Amino acid sequence: MMRVLIADDDAISLRFLESALRQLNCEAFGVASLIDALAAAASTKFDLLLLDRNMPGGGGVDLLAAMRKRGVAAPAIAASAEMTKSTRARLHAAGFAACIEKPMTLAALGEVLRPWLHAPILDDAGGLAAIGGDPRALRALRAMLADELSKLRDALAADAIAEDALLDRLHRLRASCGFCGAPKLAAAAISLEKALRANASGTADRRDFVACVTETIDALPA
């Protein structure tokens, strides 16, 4: 699992980000101050940093500079309630790999994190944890998921599913993926749903989603 350090002094934002990152199959470590963020980075190796642009005692730019001086090399994403074009430019110049505006949805966060997410096709431990640890129940749920995915793939191939119906199925599929331990497919569903809701064609995301559906079907037990 990708380990992410979140630094945000707003308690509600911090709680949302911790929960959202766990849904994206990440380990989330939240802190509310620059001092705590530096201490966490000194004691734990993180794969990604998610830093608020404005915090008491300094912002994400100051925090990232201090971390870089201490040898922390993890990619950094800046979060801010105000993300103008000029703000983005300053953050990128300061070394942030990406920026995201608050408040954001789970889908928007997943899209920004997508270049760094390395979700497994199947996560047995995550699936078992979601359903109380019963391996027989997990096998039964995964058999149902395989059948559902086969039908969905056929419908997409035949262009036999309307966009509203596809959005509904993508929304429900994300929950099914959580119960079945299929994080990579969940991330692909989030990306496609976001593209469709943004009134984009979603061609690339649809192609990636169908490929992920096939990959998941192949990985599921017969």
NUSEPA-504209 format. One record per residue: x, y, z of N, C-alpha, C in turn; residue in one letter; residue number from 1. Coordinates in pm, 1 decimal. Layout:
<pts>
<pt <X, Y, Z>, <X, Y, Z>, <X, Y, Z>, a, NUM>
...
</pts>
This chain:
<pts>
<pt <83.8, -119.5, 0.0>, <0.0, 0.0, 0.0>, <87.7, 125.0, 0.0>, m, 1>
<pt <45.1, 225.7, -73.3>, <119.5, 350.4, -77.7>, <97.7, 426.3, 52.7>, m, 2>
<pt <207.3, 472.1, 112.7>, <201.0, 541.5, 241.5>, <202.1, 692.0, 214.6>, r, 3>
<pt <97.1, 762.4, 262.0>, <80.6, 905.2, 232.6>, <76.9, 985.4, 361.7>, v, 4>
<pt <157.3, 1089.7, 368.0>, <154.4, 1184.0, 480.0>, <65.5, 1301.6, 441.6>, l, 5>
<pt <-33.4, 1331.3, 525.8>, <-122.8, 1444.9, 505.4>, <-93.3, 1548.9, 612.1>, i, 6>
<pt <-71.4, 1672.0, 572.0>, <-52.7, 1781.6, 667.1>, <-160.2, 1886.5, 639.3>, a, 7>
<pt <-253.2, 1902.4, 733.6>, <-364.5, 1996.8, 715.5>, <-415.0, 2035.3, 854.1>, d, 8>
<pt <-420.0, 2165.8, 882.1>, <-460.2, 2209.5, 1015.5>, <-611.5, 2211.9, 1033.4>, d, 9>
<pt <-688.5, 2193.6, 926.0>, <-834.6, 2190.6, 937.4>, <-879.3, 2047.3, 968.5>, d, 10>
<pt <-944.3, 2029.4, 1082.2>, <-978.8, 1895.3, 1129.2>, <-1072.7, 1822.1, 1032.7>, a, 11>
<pt <-1167.8, 1893.0, 974.4>, <-1262.8, 1829.2, 883.5>, <-1192.9, 1785.7, 754.9>, i, 12>
<pt <-1109.2, 1873.6, 700.0>, <-1033.8, 1838.2, 579.3>, <-942.7, 1718.9, 605.3>, s, 13>
<pt <-876.7, 1719.6, 720.0>, <-784.7, 1611.1, 753.8>, <-858.3, 1478.5, 764.7>, l, 14>
<pt <-974.4, 1479.9, 831.3>, <-1051.7, 1355.9, 845.8>, <-1099.6, 1303.9, 710.0>, r, 15>
<pt <-1147.0, 1396.2, 624.4>, <-1191.6, 1353.4, 490.8>, <-1076.8, 1291.9, 412.0>, f, 16>
<pt <-961.8, 1358.3, 412.4>, <-848.5, 1310.5, 333.6>, <-799.3, 1174.9, 383.5>, l, 17>
<pt <-797.6, 1156.3, 514.3>, <-756.9, 1026.8, 569.3>, <-852.2, 917.2, 521.2>, e, 18>
<pt <-982.9, 943.6, 530.1>, <-1081.9, 844.2, 487.6>, <-1074.4, 818.7, 337.7>, s, 19>
<pt <-1062.8, 925.3, 258.8>, <-1059.1, 911.3, 113.2>, <-937.0, 831.5, 68.7>, a, 20>
<pt <-823.3, 858.2, 128.4>, <-701.7, 787.4, 90.1>, <-710.7, 639.1, 124.3>, l, 21>
<pt <-774.5, 606.4, 235.1>, <-791.3, 464.9, 269.8>, <-881.5, 395.4, 168.7>, r, 22>
<pt <-983.3, 468.3, 120.2>, <-1069.4, 411.0, 17.1>, <-993.9, 390.0, -114.1>, q, 23>
<pt <-887.7, 465.8, -133.6>, <-804.6, 451.1, -252.4>, <-688.3, 354.4, -228.3>, l, 24>
<pt <-701.5, 274.4, -121.9>, <-604.3, 169.5, -90.7>, <-467.5, 224.9, -53.7>, n, 25>
<pt <-468.4, 337.5, 19.5>, <-345.1, 396.4, 68.4>, <-343.0, 391.9, 220.9>, c, 26>
<pt <-222.8, 391.5, 276.7>, <-206.2, 411.9, 420.4>, <-197.3, 562.1, 443.2>, e, 27>
<pt <-286.9, 614.8, 524.7>, <-293.3, 758.6, 545.8>, <-245.7, 793.8, 686.4>, a, 28>
<pt <-153.6, 889.9, 694.8>, <-101.7, 939.1, 821.7>, <-127.5, 1089.2, 826.1>, f, 29>
<pt <-218.8, 1133.1, 912.3>, <-256.6, 1273.5, 916.8>, <-195.2, 1348.0, 1033.2>, g, 30>
<pt <-145.3, 1468.5, 1007.1>, <-93.7, 1557.8, 1110.8>, <-150.4, 1697.0, 1086.1>, v, 31>
<pt <-150.3, 1779.5, 1193.2>, <-216.0, 1909.5, 1183.9>, <-120.4, 2027.1, 1191.7>, a, 32>
<pt <12.0, 2002.7, 1193.0>, <106.0, 2113.9, 1204.4>, <233.9, 2083.8, 1128.2>, s, 33>
<pt <310.4, 2188.6, 1101.8>, <439.0, 2172.3, 1034.1>, <535.6, 2091.1, 1119.1>, l, 34>
<pt <537.3, 2117.6, 1249.3>, <629.2, 2046.6, 1338.1>, <600.2, 1897.5, 1337.2>, i, 35>
<pt <470.8, 1861.4, 1346.0>, <434.7, 1719.7, 1345.7>, <464.9, 1655.1, 1210.6>, d, 36>
<pt <447.5, 1731.1, 1103.4>, <476.3, 1677.2, 970.6>, <625.4, 1647.2, 955.9>, a, 37>
<pt <708.9, 1737.6, 1002.3>, <853.5, 1716.4, 994.2>, <895.8, 1597.4, 1081.5>, l, 38>
<pt <833.7, 1584.4, 1198.5>, <866.6, 1472.5, 1285.9>, <825.1, 1340.2, 1222.6>, a, 39>
<pt <707.0, 1338.2, 1161.5>, <659.0, 1215.6, 1096.6>, <749.4, 1176.9, 980.5>, a, 40>
<pt <789.0, 1275.6, 899.8>, <874.5, 1248.0, 784.4>, <1013.5, 1203.5, 825.7>, a, 41>
<pt <1056.1, 1244.1, 945.1>, <1188.0, 1205.1, 993.7>, <1189.7, 1060.9, 1043.4>, a, 42>
<pt <1073.6, 1011.1, 1087.2>, <1069.0, 877.4, 1146.4>, <1008.9, 771.7, 1055.2>, s, 43>
<pt <940.8, 813.6, 947.9>, <869.9, 719.3, 860.7>, <897.9, 753.9, 715.5>, t, 44>
<pt <918.0, 652.8, 633.3>, <937.1, 674.8, 489.8>, <800.2, 680.4, 421.8>, k, 45>
<pt <770.0, 791.6, 356.2>, <642.6, 808.9, 287.5>, <662.1, 802.7, 137.0>, f, 46>
<pt <560.5, 751.4, 69.1>, <563.9, 743.5, -76.9>, <510.3, 870.0, -142.3>, d, 47>
<pt <430.3, 947.9, -65.7>, <366.6, 1067.5, -120.9>, <336.5, 1163.3, -7.1>, l, 48>
<pt <343.6, 1293.4, -35.9>, <311.6, 1397.7, 61.0>, <192.0, 1476.7, 9.6>, l, 49>
<pt <92.5, 1500.1, 95.2>, <-24.4, 1581.4, 60.0>, <-28.9, 1695.8, 160.1>, l, 50>
<pt <12.1, 1814.9, 115.8>, <36.8, 1925.8, 207.2>, <-57.1, 2042.6, 179.5>, l, 51>
<pt <-118.3, 2093.9, 285.6>, <-204.4, 2211.2, 273.3>, <-119.0, 2334.5, 245.8>, d, 52>
<pt <-169.5, 2420.9, 158.5>, <-89.6, 2539.1, 120.1>, <-77.1, 2638.2, 233.9>, r, 53>
<pt <-180.4, 2652.1, 318.5>, <-179.7, 2749.6, 427.2>, <-198.9, 2679.7, 561.3>, n, 54>
<pt <-100.0, 2693.8, 649.5>, <-110.7, 2641.1, 785.3>, <-43.9, 2739.0, 880.8>, m, 55>
<pt <-84.0, 2737.7, 1006.9>, <-19.3, 2825.8, 1104.7>, <130.9, 2800.3, 1112.2>, p, 56>
<pt <208.1, 2906.6, 1111.1>, <353.5, 2892.7, 1120.4>, <421.3, 2871.6, 987.3>, g, 57>
<pt <342.9, 2872.3, 878.7>, <399.6, 2850.5, 745.8>, <310.3, 2759.1, 665.8>, g, 58>
<pt <331.5, 2755.3, 536.7>, <245.0, 2675.2, 450.8>, <317.8, 2559.3, 388.0>, g, 59>
<pt <250.6, 2500.9, 289.4>, <305.0, 2384.8, 222.4>, <438.0, 2410.2, 154.6>, g, 60>
<pt <457.1, 2530.7, 102.5>, <583.2, 2562.4, 34.8>, <699.3, 2558.1, 133.8>, v, 61>
<pt <680.5, 2620.9, 250.7>, <784.9, 2619.9, 353.9>, <809.2, 2477.9, 404.1>, d, 62>
<pt <700.2, 2404.5, 423.6>, <712.7, 2268.1, 474.4>, <786.2, 2178.9, 375.2>, l, 63>
<pt <752.4, 2191.6, 247.4>, <819.5, 2109.2, 147.2>, <968.1, 2143.3, 139.4>, l, 64>
<pt <1000.4, 2272.2, 145.9>, <1141.4, 2313.1, 141.5>, <1217.7, 2254.1, 259.8>, a, 65>
<pt <1155.9, 2256.5, 378.2>, <1221.1, 2200.8, 496.8>, <1239.2, 2050.8, 484.3>, a, 66>
<pt <1140.9, 1983.1, 427.1>, <1151.5, 1838.3, 408.6>, <1260.9, 1803.4, 308.6>, m, 67>
<pt <1269.4, 1879.2, 201.8>, <1372.1, 1852.7, 101.5>, <1512.3, 1871.4, 162.2>, r, 68>
<pt <1529.7, 1969.9, 248.8>, <1658.7, 1990.5, 314.2>, <1694.7, 1872.6, 403.6>, k, 69>
<pt <1591.5, 1803.4, 453.1>, <1612.8, 1688.4, 540.5>, <1620.1, 1557.7, 461.9>, r, 70>
<pt <1620.6, 1567.8, 328.8>, <1636.3, 1449.2, 246.5>, <1510.2, 1374.4, 213.4>, g, 71>
<pt <1393.0, 1433.0, 241.0>, <1266.1, 1367.8, 207.0>, <1241.5, 1388.6, 57.8>, v, 72>
<pt <1239.5, 1280.6, -16.8>, <1233.1, 1291.1, -162.8>, <1097.1, 1254.7, -221.1>, a, 73>
<pt <999.4, 1218.4, -138.4>, <869.2, 1174.3, -188.5>, <801.4, 1284.4, -269.7>, a, 74>
<pt <730.1, 1249.3, -377.5>, <654.3, 1349.8, -453.2>, <554.0, 1420.3, -362.3>, p, 75>
<pt <527.5, 1547.6, -391.3>, <438.0, 1626.9, -306.7>, <322.1, 1682.7, -388.8>, a, 76>
<pt <203.9, 1680.6, -327.7>, <83.7, 1740.3, -386.4>, <36.5, 1850.6, -293.5>, i, 77>
<pt <2.2, 1964.6, -348.9>, <-45.2, 2077.3, -270.2>, <-197.4, 2083.0, -274.4>, a, 78>
<pt <-257.5, 2108.2, -158.4>, <-402.2, 2124.8, -149.6>, <-432.3, 2264.9, -97.8>, a, 79>
<pt <-535.2, 2327.9, -154.0>, <-568.5, 2463.8, -112.6>, <-713.9, 2493.6, -145.0>, s, 80>
<pt <-775.5, 2577.3, -60.6>, <-912.1, 2620.8, -87.0>, <-916.9, 2725.2, -197.4>, a, 81>
<pt <-802.1, 2780.9, -230.5>, <-793.6, 2879.6, -339.3>, <-682.2, 2836.1, -433.5>, e, 82>
<pt <-721.1, 2791.7, -552.3>, <-622.3, 2736.6, -644.8>, <-636.1, 2807.4, -779.3>, m, 83>
<pt <-586.8, 2930.7, -784.3>, <-590.0, 3006.4, -908.5>, <-476.9, 2959.6, -1000.2>, t, 84>
<pt <-479.2, 3008.5, -1122.5>, <-375.1, 2971.9, -1218.2>, <-237.8, 3016.5, -1168.4>, k, 85>
<pt <-230.7, 3137.6, -1113.6>, <-102.3, 3188.0, -1064.0>, <-56.6, 3109.8, -940.8>, s, 86>
<pt <-152.2, 3069.6, -856.2>, <-117.6, 2989.5, -738.3>, <-60.2, 2855.4, -779.8>, t, 87>
<pt <-123.4, 2793.3, -877.5>, <-72.3, 2665.2, -928.0>, <70.4, 2680.0, -981.3>, r, 88>
<pt <91.9, 2788.2, -1054.9>, <225.1, 2810.4, -1111.6>, <329.8, 2824.5, -1001.5>, a, 89>
<pt <295.7, 2897.9, -893.9>, <390.6, 2916.7, -783.3>, <417.7, 2783.7, -712.1>, r, 90>
<pt <313.4, 2704.6, -696.0>, <330.0, 2576.2, -626.6>, <414.2, 2479.8, -709.5>, l, 91>
<pt <389.7, 2477.7, -839.6>, <471.3, 2392.3, -926.1>, <617.4, 2437.7, -923.8>, h, 92>
<pt <638.2, 2568.8, -923.9>, <774.5, 2621.5, -920.2>, <844.5, 2587.5, -788.5>, a, 93>
<pt <765.0, 2572.2, -681.9>, <821.2, 2538.8, -550.9>, <851.7, 2390.1, -536.2>, a, 94>
<pt <812.6, 2311.1, -636.5>, <847.4, 2170.0, -633.9>, <732.4, 2074.1, -618.0>, g, 95>
<pt <609.5, 2123.9, -616.4>, <494.7, 2034.9, -605.4>, <466.8, 1968.8, -740.7>, f, 96>
<pt <442.3, 1839.6, -736.4>, <418.4, 1764.7, -859.4>, <277.1, 1783.3, -911.3>, a, 97>
<pt <182.8, 1817.1, -822.8>, <43.2, 1835.5, -863.4>, <-25.7, 1921.9, -758.5>, a, 98>
<pt <-142.1, 1975.4, -795.7>, <-220.6, 2059.8, -705.9>, <-366.0, 2015.1, -710.8>, c, 99>
<pt <-436.7, 2034.6, -598.4>, <-579.0, 2001.7, -595.7>, <-650.7, 2104.2, -509.2>, i, 100>
<pt <-769.5, 2142.5, -553.7>, <-846.8, 2244.5, -483.0>, <-941.3, 2179.2, -383.5>, e, 101>
<pt <-954.7, 2240.3, -265.4>, <-1048.3, 2194.4, -163.8>, <-1174.3, 2280.5, -168.2>, k, 102>
<pt <-1289.9, 2224.1, -141.1>, <-1313.5, 2081.7, -115.8>, <-1307.7, 2002.3, -245.9>, p, 103>
<pt <-1271.4, 1875.7, -235.1>, <-1265.7, 1789.9, -352.5>, <-1345.7, 1663.4, -326.3>, m, 104>
<pt <-1382.1, 1594.8, -432.2>, <-1451.3, 1467.7, -419.0>, <-1349.0, 1354.0, -413.4>, t, 105>
<pt <-1395.8, 1237.0, -375.5>, <-1308.8, 1119.7, -377.9>, <-1258.5, 1093.6, -519.3>, l, 106>
<pt <-1347.0, 1109.8, -618.2>, <-1308.2, 1086.9, -757.0>, <-1198.9, 1184.4, -800.8>, a, 107>
<pt <-1212.5, 1311.5, -761.6>, <-1111.4, 1411.7, -799.2>, <-977.8, 1380.3, -734.3>, a, 108>
<pt <-981.0, 1337.7, -609.1>, <-856.8, 1301.7, -541.6>, <-792.6, 1180.3, -608.5>, l, 109>
<pt <-875.4, 1081.3, -642.8>, <-823.4, 963.1, -709.5>, <-759.4, 996.0, -842.9>, g, 110>
<pt <-817.6, 1090.7, -915.3>, <-762.9, 1129.4, -1045.5>, <-626.1, 1196.2, -1029.0>, e, 111>
<pt <-613.1, 1282.8, -927.6>, <-485.6, 1349.3, -904.8>, <-379.2, 1248.4, -861.1>, v, 112>
<pt <-419.3, 1152.1, -780.8>, <-324.6, 1052.3, -730.7>, <-293.3, 943.4, -831.8>, l, 113>
<pt <-370.1, 938.2, -937.8>, <-360.5, 826.4, -1031.5>, <-218.4, 794.7, -1078.9>, r, 114>
<pt <-134.5, 895.7, -1109.0>, <1.2, 861.2, -1154.8>, <84.7, 787.7, -1051.1>, p, 115>
<pt <45.4, 797.9, -923.2>, <126.4, 735.7, -817.3>, <59.8, 612.2, -757.0>, w, 116>
<pt <-65.1, 587.6, -791.4>, <-134.3, 472.9, -733.9>, <-87.2, 344.3, -800.9>, l, 117>
<pt <-56.4, 247.6, -721.3>, <-16.8, 116.7, -772.7>, <-104.7, 11.3, -706.7>, h, 118>
<pt <-233.1, 23.6, -728.5>, <-327.1, -65.9, -662.3>, <-316.4, -206.6, -720.8>, a, 119>
<pt <-316.8, -308.7, -635.4>, <-316.2, -445.6, -686.9>, <-449.7, -478.8, -750.9>, p, 120>
<pt <-449.1, -579.8, -837.0>, <-574.9, -621.9, -898.9>, <-668.6, -675.0, -791.7>, i, 121>
<pt <-619.3, -765.6, -710.2>, <-698.1, -820.3, -599.7>, <-621.3, -801.0, -469.3>, l, 122>
<pt <-693.3, -762.0, -367.5>, <-636.6, -741.9, -234.5>, <-711.6, -833.4, -138.4>, d, 123>
<pt <-656.4, -952.5, -114.6>, <-724.0, -1049.8, -29.9>, <-744.8, -997.5, 111.9>, d, 124>
<pt <-641.4, -935.4, 167.1>, <-651.0, -885.5, 303.9>, <-758.6, -777.5, 316.4>, a, 125>
<pt <-762.1, -687.4, 218.3>, <-863.6, -582.2, 221.3>, <-1004.2, -636.9, 206.7>, g, 126>
<pt <-1022.1, -734.1, 116.6>, <-1152.8, -795.1, 99.3>, <-1199.0, -867.8, 223.7>, g, 127>
<pt <-1109.3, -944.6, 286.0>, <-1144.8, -1017.2, 407.8>, <-1178.7, -921.9, 521.7>, l, 128>
<pt <-1102.8, -813.7, 532.8>, <-1129.1, -715.6, 638.1>, <-1266.1, -650.9, 620.1>, a, 129>
<pt <-1305.6, -629.8, 494.0>, <-1433.0, -562.0, 466.4>, <-1553.3, -648.3, 500.6>, a, 130>
<pt <-1537.7, -780.3, 498.6>, <-1653.2, -869.3, 519.6>, <-1641.1, -954.0, 646.2>, i, 131>
<pt <-1548.9, -918.9, 733.7>, <-1541.5, -988.5, 860.8>, <-1450.8, -1109.3, 864.3>, g, 132>
<pt <-1368.8, -1128.4, 760.9>, <-1267.8, -1233.0, 765.4>, <-1310.2, -1371.8, 722.6>, g, 133>
<pt <-1424.8, -1383.5, 653.9>, <-1474.5, -1515.2, 610.9>, <-1428.5, -1543.3, 467.8>, d, 134>
<pt <-1331.5, -1633.4, 447.1>, <-1281.6, -1658.8, 310.9>, <-1387.0, -1720.0, 218.8>, p, 135>
<pt <-1477.9, -1799.9, 273.0>, <-1583.1, -1857.7, 188.2>, <-1677.1, -1749.0, 136.5>, r, 136>
<pt <-1708.6, -1654.0, 223.0>, <-1793.3, -1542.3, 179.8>, <-1722.8, -1459.2, 73.4>, a, 137>
<pt <-1591.7, -1439.7, 89.6>, <-1516.3, -1362.1, -9.7>, <-1517.1, -1433.0, -144.3>, l, 138>
<pt <-1500.1, -1565.5, -144.8>, <-1503.4, -1640.3, -271.7>, <-1639.5, -1627.8, -338.1>, r, 139>
<pt <-1745.9, -1634.4, -258.5>, <-1881.3, -1623.9, -313.7>, <-1905.4, -1485.1, -372.8>, a, 140>
<pt <-1862.1, -1382.4, -302.4>, <-1880.0, -1245.8, -351.9>, <-1798.3, -1222.6, -479.1>, l, 141>
<pt <-1678.7, -1277.7, -483.4>, <-1595.8, -1260.7, -603.0>, <-1653.2, -1335.0, -722.6>, r, 142>
<pt <-1719.7, -1447.7, -699.5>, <-1786.1, -1518.0, -809.0>, <-1900.5, -1432.8, -864.3>, a, 143>
<pt <-1974.6, -1366.1, -773.6>, <-2081.5, -1275.2, -818.1>, <-2023.4, -1157.4, -894.7>, m, 144>
<pt <-1909.8, -1105.5, -847.0>, <-1846.2, -992.7, -915.0>, <-1801.0, -1032.5, -1054.7>, l, 145>
<pt <-1742.8, -1151.8, -1069.2>, <-1697.4, -1198.4, -1201.0>, <-1813.5, -1204.6, -1298.8>, a, 146>
<pt <-1929.5, -1252.8, -1252.5>, <-2047.3, -1260.3, -1339.4>, <-2095.6, -1121.1, -1377.4>, d, 147>
<pt <-2096.8, -1031.8, -1278.9>, <-2139.3, -893.6, -1305.2>, <-2046.7, -825.7, -1405.2>, e, 148>
<pt <-1917.5, -847.2, -1390.1>, <-1820.2, -783.1, -1478.6>, <-1828.6, -837.1, -1621.0>, l, 149>
<pt <-1853.5, -964.6, -1635.5>, <-1868.1, -1023.3, -1769.4>, <-1985.4, -959.9, -1842.9>, s, 150>
<pt <-2095.9, -943.6, -1772.7>, <-2214.4, -881.8, -1833.8>, <-2189.0, -734.7, -1866.6>, k, 151>
<pt <-2120.0, -664.7, -1777.8>, <-2090.4, -523.7, -1801.8>, <-1996.4, -507.9, -1920.2>, l, 152>
<pt <-1896.6, -593.5, -1929.8>, <-1802.5, -587.0, -2042.3>, <-1875.7, -612.7, -2174.2>, r, 153>
<pt <-1965.5, -709.0, -2177.0>, <-2042.0, -737.6, -2298.6>, <-2128.1, -617.2, -2337.7>, d, 154>
<pt <-2191.1, -554.2, -2237.7>, <-2276.7, -439.2, -2265.6>, <-2195.7, -322.5, -2319.7>, a, 155>
<pt <-2076.2, -301.2, -2264.9>, <-1990.5, -193.0, -2313.2>, <-1939.8, -222.2, -2454.6>, l, 156>
<pt <-1905.6, -345.7, -2480.8>, <-1856.8, -382.5, -2613.6>, <-1963.8, -363.5, -2719.5>, a, 157>
<pt <-2088.7, -389.0, -2681.7>, <-2200.4, -375.3, -2776.1>, <-2259.0, -235.0, -2775.7>, a, 158>
<pt <-2199.6, -145.3, -2694.0>, <-2251.2, -9.0, -2679.4>, <-2400.1, -12.4, -2645.0>, d, 159>
<pt <-2433.7, -103.5, -2552.7>, <-2573.2, -127.7, -2520.4>, <-2611.0, -75.3, -2382.5>, a, 160>
<pt <-2536.9, 22.3, -2333.5>, <-2566.8, 77.1, -2201.7>, <-2562.7, 229.3, -2209.6>, i, 161>
<pt <-2672.0, 293.1, -2168.4>, <-2680.3, 438.7, -2171.8>, <-2589.3, 499.6, -2065.6>, a, 162>
<pt <-2553.1, 625.4, -2085.9>, <-2458.5, 688.5, -1994.8>, <-2511.1, 694.1, -1852.3>, e, 163>
<pt <-2641.3, 728.8, -1834.2>, <-2697.6, 734.8, -1699.2>, <-2691.1, 598.7, -1631.4>, d, 164>
<pt <-2721.3, 494.5, -1706.6>, <-2715.4, 359.1, -1651.3>, <-2571.7, 320.2, -1618.1>, a, 165>
<pt <-2476.8, 362.3, -1702.3>, <-2336.8, 331.4, -1676.6>, <-2288.6, 402.3, -1550.6>, l, 166>
<pt <-2328.1, 527.9, -1533.1>, <-2290.0, 600.6, -1412.5>, <-2341.9, 530.6, -1287.6>, l, 167>
<pt <-2465.6, 484.5, -1293.9>, <-2524.1, 413.9, -1180.2>, <-2447.6, 285.9, -1150.6>, d, 168>
<pt <-2411.4, 212.6, -1254.9>, <-2339.5, 87.1, -1235.1>, <-2198.2, 111.0, -1184.0>, r, 169>
<pt <-2134.9, 217.3, -1231.4>, <-2001.2, 250.4, -1182.2>, <-2005.6, 284.4, -1034.0>, l, 170>
<pt <-2108.3, 359.1, -993.9>, <-2122.7, 396.0, -853.4>, <-2139.9, 272.1, -766.5>, h, 171>
<pt <-2225.7, 179.9, -809.3>, <-2248.2, 56.9, -733.4>, <-2126.4, -35.1, -737.1>, r, 172>
<pt <-2056.8, -32.6, -849.6>, <-1940.1, -119.6, -864.9>, <-1829.9, -83.3, -766.0>, l, 173>
<pt <-1816.7, 45.1, -737.1>, <-1714.1, 86.3, -641.6>, <-1736.5, 20.8, -505.4>, r, 174>
<pt <-1862.4, 11.1, -463.1>, <-1892.1, -56.1, -336.3>, <-1861.4, -205.5, -346.1>, a, 175>
<pt <-1899.0, -266.6, -458.4>, <-1871.5, -409.1, -477.6>, <-1722.1, -437.2, -473.1>, s, 176>
<pt <-1643.3, -348.6, -533.9>, <-1497.7, -366.2, -533.1>, <-1442.8, -361.4, -391.0>, c, 177>
<pt <-1501.6, -276.9, -307.6>, <-1457.1, -269.9, -168.9>, <-1482.3, -399.4, -94.4>, g, 178>
<pt <-1599.1, -458.2, -114.2>, <-1632.4, -583.4, -47.3>, <-1552.2, -700.9, -102.2>, f, 179>
<pt <-1513.5, -692.9, -228.3>, <-1443.3, -804.6, -293.2>, <-1292.1, -787.2, -294.8>, c, 180>
<pt <-1243.0, -675.0, -246.9>, <-1100.0, -652.6, -249.9>, <-1046.8, -638.1, -390.8>, g, 181>
<pt <-1103.0, -543.0, -467.6>, <-1059.0, -518.4, -604.7>, <-1025.5, -369.8, -620.8>, a, 182>
<pt <-916.6, -322.9, -558.0>, <-887.9, -178.6, -554.4>, <-852.4, -117.6, -689.1>, p, 183>
<pt <-786.1, -192.6, -777.1>, <-747.9, -135.8, -905.8>, <-871.3, -105.7, -989.4>, k, 184>
<pt <-968.7, -196.4, -987.8>, <-1092.4, -173.7, -1062.4>, <-1170.2, -57.5, -1001.0>, l, 185>
<pt <-1168.8, -46.1, -870.0>, <-1237.3, 65.9, -804.8>, <-1178.8, 198.2, -851.4>, a, 186>
<pt <-1045.4, 206.1, -861.0>, <-980.7, 329.9, -906.4>, <-1017.1, 360.5, -1051.3>, a, 187>
<pt <-1023.3, 256.2, -1136.6>, <-1061.1, 276.4, -1276.8>, <-1205.8, 323.5, -1287.7>, a, 188>
<pt <-1293.5, 270.3, -1203.0>, <-1434.0, 311.5, -1203.7>, <-1447.4, 457.4, -1161.0>, a, 189>
<pt <-1369.1, 498.0, -1061.8>, <-1370.8, 637.4, -1016.0>, <-1328.5, 730.9, -1128.8>, i, 190>
<pt <-1222.9, 695.9, -1200.1>, <-1173.0, 780.4, -1308.7>, <-1275.4, 794.9, -1419.9>, s, 191>
<pt <-1339.1, 683.4, -1457.5>, <-1438.2, 688.9, -1565.2>, <-1561.6, 766.6, -1521.2>, l, 192>
<pt <-1604.9, 745.6, -1398.9>, <-1722.1, 818.6, -1349.2>, <-1694.9, 968.1, -1347.5>, e, 193>
<pt <-1575.0, 1006.5, -1305.5>, <-1540.0, 1148.8, -1301.9>, <-1542.1, 1208.1, -1442.6>, k, 194>
<pt <-1485.4, 1136.6, -1539.2>, <-1482.2, 1187.4, -1676.5>, <-1622.3, 1203.3, -1732.3>, a, 195>
<pt <-1708.8, 1106.5, -1706.2>, <-1844.9, 1113.3, -1759.0>, <-1924.5, 1226.3, -1693.3>, l, 196>
<pt <-1907.4, 1244.1, -1563.6>, <-1981.2, 1350.5, -1493.8>, <-1931.2, 1488.6, -1533.5>, r, 197>
<pt <-1809.5, 1495.6, -1583.5>, <-1754.5, 1623.5, -1630.4>, <-1794.3, 1651.3, -1775.8>, a, 198>
<pt <-1882.9, 1567.4, -1828.9>, <-1931.4, 1580.9, -1967.4>, <-1820.5, 1565.1, -2069.1>, n, 199>
<pt <-1716.2, 1490.7, -2031.1>, <-1609.9, 1460.1, -2126.4>, <-1644.1, 1329.0, -2197.7>, a, 200>
<pt <-1573.6, 1301.7, -2304.5>, <-1601.0, 1178.5, -2378.0>, <-1561.5, 1056.1, -2297.6>, s, 201>
<pt <-1456.6, 1072.6, -2216.0>, <-1411.6, 961.4, -2133.7>, <-1355.5, 845.7, -2214.0>, g, 202>
<pt <-1314.1, 872.8, -2338.3>, <-1268.8, 763.6, -2425.6>, <-1151.0, 688.2, -2365.7>, t, 203>
<pt <-1048.1, 763.1, -2322.3>, <-930.4, 696.8, -2266.3>, <-964.8, 625.8, -2137.5>, a, 204>
<pt <-1044.6, 691.0, -2052.0>, <-1082.2, 628.9, -1925.7>, <-1168.6, 505.3, -1948.9>, d, 205>
<pt <-1256.4, 511.0, -2049.2>, <-1339.9, 395.3, -2080.9>, <-1253.1, 278.3, -2127.3>, r, 206>
<pt <-1154.4, 309.8, -2210.9>, <-1064.2, 205.7, -2259.8>, <-986.0, 143.7, -2144.3>, r, 207>
<pt <-936.1, 228.7, -2053.9>, <-862.6, 178.4, -1937.5>, <-954.2, 96.5, -1847.9>, d, 208>
<pt <-1079.5, 141.9, -1834.0>, <-1173.6, 70.8, -1748.5>, <-1203.6, -68.1, -1803.1>, f, 209>
<pt <-1229.8, -77.2, -1933.2>, <-1259.5, -207.6, -1993.9>, <-1139.4, -301.1, -1980.0>, v, 210>
<pt <-1020.0, -246.9, -1998.6>, <-899.9, -329.0, -1982.9>, <-887.4, -378.4, -1839.2>, a, 211>
<pt <-920.8, -292.6, -1743.9>, <-913.4, -330.5, -1603.3>, <-1021.4, -433.3, -1568.9>, c, 212>
<pt <-1139.3, -420.2, -1630.3>, <-1245.5, -518.9, -1610.6>, <-1196.2, -655.9, -1655.2>, v, 213>
<pt <-1137.2, -661.1, -1774.0>, <-1086.3, -788.8, -1825.7>, <-976.0, -843.6, -1735.5>, t, 214>
<pt <-887.9, -757.7, -1692.3>, <-778.4, -798.9, -1604.6>, <-832.9, -855.5, -1473.1>, e, 215>
<pt <-936.9, -793.0, -1421.2>, <-995.9, -838.1, -1295.1>, <-1067.4, -971.6, -1312.6>, t, 216>
<pt <-1141.1, -985.2, -1424.6>, <-1208.6, -1113.8, -1451.4>, <-1107.4, -1226.5, -1458.2>, i, 217>
<pt <-994.8, -1201.5, -1524.2>, <-891.3, -1304.2, -1538.0>, <-828.9, -1339.0, -1403.2>, d, 218>
<pt <-822.7, -1241.6, -1312.2>, <-760.3, -1265.3, -1182.8>, <-854.7, -1333.2, -1083.7>, a, 219>
<pt <-985.9, -1317.2, -1104.2>, <-1081.8, -1376.6, -1013.0>, <-1085.0, -1528.3, -1029.3>, l, 220>
<pt <-1104.9, -1601.5, -919.7>, <-1110.0, -1747.3, -931.4>, <-1229.1, -1792.7, -1016.0>, p, 221>
<pt <-1208.6, -1899.4, -1092.7>, <-1314.3, -1950.1, -1180.4>, <-1427.5, -2007.4, -1096.6>, a, 222>
</pts>
